[in-house]
Amino acid sequence: MHEYVERFYRGWTGTKDLVPFEVKVRESDLLILAERAMREEALGALVAARADIERYIERDPVFARTHRPHAVAADAPAIVREMAEAAAKWHVGPMAAVAGAVAEHVGRALTAGSSAVVVENGGDVFALASRPVRFALFAGHASPFSGEIVFEVAADGGVGVCSSSGTVGPSFSYGRADAVAAIAGCAAEADAAATAIANTILEEPDVDRVMANPEFRSRLLGLVVAKGGRLGVWGNLTLVE
């Protein structure tokens, strides 16, 4: 999603009272909002998360390339196990959960010094705040819904809001969804869910099928899906002007 991060995701959270700052390590490019700039703490958490994942991939290269659930070693780092568990629930590969898992790992580490934290990692977000956090949907520049669909999500217990697309950005997808935004209590699971659901959307009527899926409704806090001129929205979110 790097081609449109700067155009869109870096300006869409409604948290103007928080201090924005960025942390980058190779392909990890995080925008963080907190009560104060915490670059050193964030960098340390990001480096540690990446190191755990990279060292595990050296042991188990299949973890990094499979598009299917993959069992990991019992002594795998916590973030690796979290990715594998989220992927297994949604029948995707573990790397489908990596951006959300890293965002939450960094965000949780910063809560020791800030009661409100939002971490955006390539369009995948972990948020923890006492009041709702606002987001806007981006479904490509040709979509009638980009920037027009704005929603708030409660984040008092921590929440993941993660996105996937088959038509926007370089991320791989088996589907052709313009945008899928999945909301879950765990950012790794939201990330895996967004990937899995986006994989199933090829045409506009698929939006209705996804919206009616009882499994999705029972496992997610909310879902927003756009394909062409069709939009689906449900869950614990509030649409705003």
C-alpha positions in Angstrom: 0.0 0.0 0.0 3.0 2.3 0.0 1.9 4.1 -3.2 -0.9 5.9 -1.4 0.1 5.9 2.2 1.3 9.5 2.1 -1.8 10.7 0.1 -4.3 9.2 2.4 -3.7 7.1 5.5 -1.3 9.7 7.0 -4.2 12.1 7.4 -7.2 10.2 8.4 -7.3 9.6 12.1 -9.3 12.1 14.1 -6.9 12.6 16.9 -5.6 16.1 16.6 -4.7 16.4 20.2 -2.0 13.7 19.9 1.6 14.2 18.7 2.4 12.6 15.3 5.8 11.2 14.5 7.2 8.6 12.2 9.5 5.6 12.7 11.1 3.7 9.8 13.2 0.5 9.6 13.7 -0.7 6.0 10.2 -1.5 4.6 8.5 -0.8 8.0 7.2 2.8 7.8 5.1 3.7 10.8 3.1 6.8 11.6 2.5 7.0 15.3 0.2 9.3 17.3 0.8 9.5 21.1 0.7 12.1 23.9 4.3 12.9 23.2 6.9 12.0 20.7 8.3 8.6 21.7 10.7 7.9 18.8 13.3 6.0 20.8 10.8 3.7 22.5 8.9 3.1 19.2 12.1 2.4 17.3 13.2 -0.1 20.0 9.9 -1.9 19.9 9.9 -2.0 16.0 13.4 -3.3 15.8 12.6 -6.0 18.4 9.5 -7.1 16.6 11.2 -7.3 13.2 14.2 -9.2 14.8 11.9 -11.8 16.3 10.1 -12.3 12.9 13.3 -12.3 10.8 15.1 -14.7 13.1 12.2 -17.1 13.0 12.0 -16.9 9.2 15.6 -18.0 9.1 14.6 -21.1 11.0 11.4 -21.7 9.1 11.4 -20.1 5.6 8.0 -21.5 4.7 6.5 -19.1 7.3 7.4 -16.2 5.1 6.1 -17.5 1.8 3.1 -19.7 2.3 -0.4 -18.4 1.6 -1.9 -21.1 3.9 -2.0 -21.5 7.7 1.3 -22.7 9.0 2.1 -24.3 12.3 5.0 -22.7 14.2 7.4 -24.1 16.7 6.3 -24.1 20.4 9.3 -21.8 21.3 8.5 -19.3 18.5 8.5 -15.7 19.6 5.1 -14.3 20.8 4.6 -12.1 17.8 5.2 -15.1 15.5 2.7 -17.2 17.3 0.2 -14.4 17.2 0.6 -14.1 13.5 0.2 -17.8 13.0 -2.9 -18.0 15.2 -4.6 -15.1 13.4 -3.8 -16.6 10.0 -5.1 -20.0 11.0 -8.4 -18.5 12.0 -8.8 -16.9 8.6 -7.2 -19.6 6.5 -4.4 -17.4 5.1 -0.6 -17.3 5.4 1.0 -15.9 8.5 2.5 -12.9 6.7 -1.0 -11.7 6.0 -1.1 -10.7 9.6 2.4 -9.1 9.9 1.6 -5.4 9.5 -1.2 -5.5 12.1 0.9 -7.6 14.5 3.8 -5.2 14.3 1.5 -2.2 14.7 0.0 -3.6 17.9 3.4 -4.8 19.2 4.7 -1.2 18.9 1.5 0.4 20.2 1.3 -1.8 23.3 5.0 -1.0 24.1 4.2 2.7 24.0 1.2 2.5 26.4 3.7 2.6 29.3 4.3 6.2 28.5 1.1 7.3 26.8 -2.5 6.5 27.6 -3.6 7.0 24.0 -1.7 5.5 21.1 -2.4 5.0 17.4 0.1 3.1 15.2 -0.5 3.0 11.4 1.6 0.5 9.4 0.9 0.7 5.7 -2.9 1.2 6.2 -3.1 -1.3 9.1 -3.8 0.3 12.4 -3.7 -0.5 16.1 -5.4 2.1 18.3 -5.9 2.5 22.0 -7.7 5.6 23.3 -10.4 6.6 25.7 -12.5 8.0 23.0 -13.4 6.8 19.5 -10.8 7.0 16.7 -12.0 8.2 13.3 -11.1 6.7 10.0 -12.0 7.3 6.4 -12.2 4.6 3.7 -9.8 4.7 0.7 -10.8 2.5 -2.2 -8.8 4.0 -5.0 -9.0 7.4 -6.7 -11.7 6.2 -9.0 -14.0 5.0 -6.2 -17.0 7.1 -5.2 -16.4 6.0 -1.6 -12.8 7.2 -1.1 -12.8 9.9 1.6 -16.6 9.9 1.6 -17.1 7.1 4.0 -15.9 8.1 7.5 -16.4 6.1 10.6 -15.5 6.0 14.3 -14.5 3.0 16.2 -14.3 2.6 20.0 -10.7 2.0 21.0 -10.8 2.0 24.8 -9.7 -1.7 25.1 -7.4 -1.6 22.0 -8.6 -2.3 18.5 -7.2 -3.3 15.1 -8.6 -1.6 12.0 -6.8 -3.2 9.0 -7.3 -2.9 5.3 -6.7 -4.9 2.1 -7.3 -4.3 -1.6 -7.0 -6.2 -4.9 -7.1 -3.1 -7.0 -5.1 -0.5 -5.1 -1.4 -0.8 -4.1 1.1 -3.5 -4.6 -0.1 -5.9 -1.9 -1.0 -9.4 -3.3 -4.6 -10.4 -3.3 -6.5 -13.3 -4.9 -9.6 -11.0 -5.2 -10.5 -7.7 -6.8 -11.9 -5.7 -3.9 -11.4 -2.0 -4.0 -11.2 -1.9 -0.2 -11.9 -4.1 2.8 -11.5 -2.7 6.3 -11.8 -5.3 9.0 -12.2 -4.3 12.7 -11.2 -6.7 15.5 -9.9 -6.6 19.0 -6.6 -7.9 17.8 -4.8 -6.1 15.0 -3.1 -9.3 13.7 -6.6 -10.9 13.4 -8.0 -7.8 11.7 -5.1 -7.9 9.2 -5.6 -11.6 8.4 -9.4 -11.1 8.2 -9.1 -8.2 5.7 -6.8 -10.3 3.5 -9.1 -13.3 3.7 -12.2 -11.4 2.9 -10.6 -9.4 0.1 -9.5 -12.7 -1.5 -13.2 -13.7 -2.0 -14.4 -10.5 -3.7 -14.3 -10.4 -7.5 -17.5 -8.6 -8.5 -19.9 -6.2 -7.0 -22.5 -8.8 -5.9 -19.8 -10.4 -3.7 -20.1 -7.5 -1.4 -23.7 -8.6 -0.5 -22.5 -12.1 0.1 -19.7 -11.1 2.4 -22.0 -8.8 4.4 -24.5 -11.6 5.0 -21.8 -14.1 6.1 -22.7 -15.1 9.7 -19.1 -16.3 10.4 -17.7 -12.9 9.6 -20.3 -11.2 11.8 -19.6 -13.5 14.7 -15.8 -13.1 14.6 -15.3 -9.4 13.8 -16.3 -6.2 15.5 -17.1 -4.5 12.2 -16.5 -4.6 8.4 -16.5 -2.1 5.6 -16.2 -3.4 2.0 -16.2 -1.5 -1.3 -16.2 -2.9 -4.9 -17.1 -0.6 -7.8 -20.4 1.1 -7.0 -21.3 -1.3 -4.2 -20.6 -0.6 -0.5 -21.2 -2.7 2.6 -21.0 -1.5 6.2 -21.9 -3.3 9.5 -20.7 -3.7 13.1 -19.7 -1.7 16.1 -18.8 1.5 14.2 -20.5 4.9 13.8 -20.7 6.6 10.4 -20.0 10.3 10.6 -20.2 13.3 8.2 
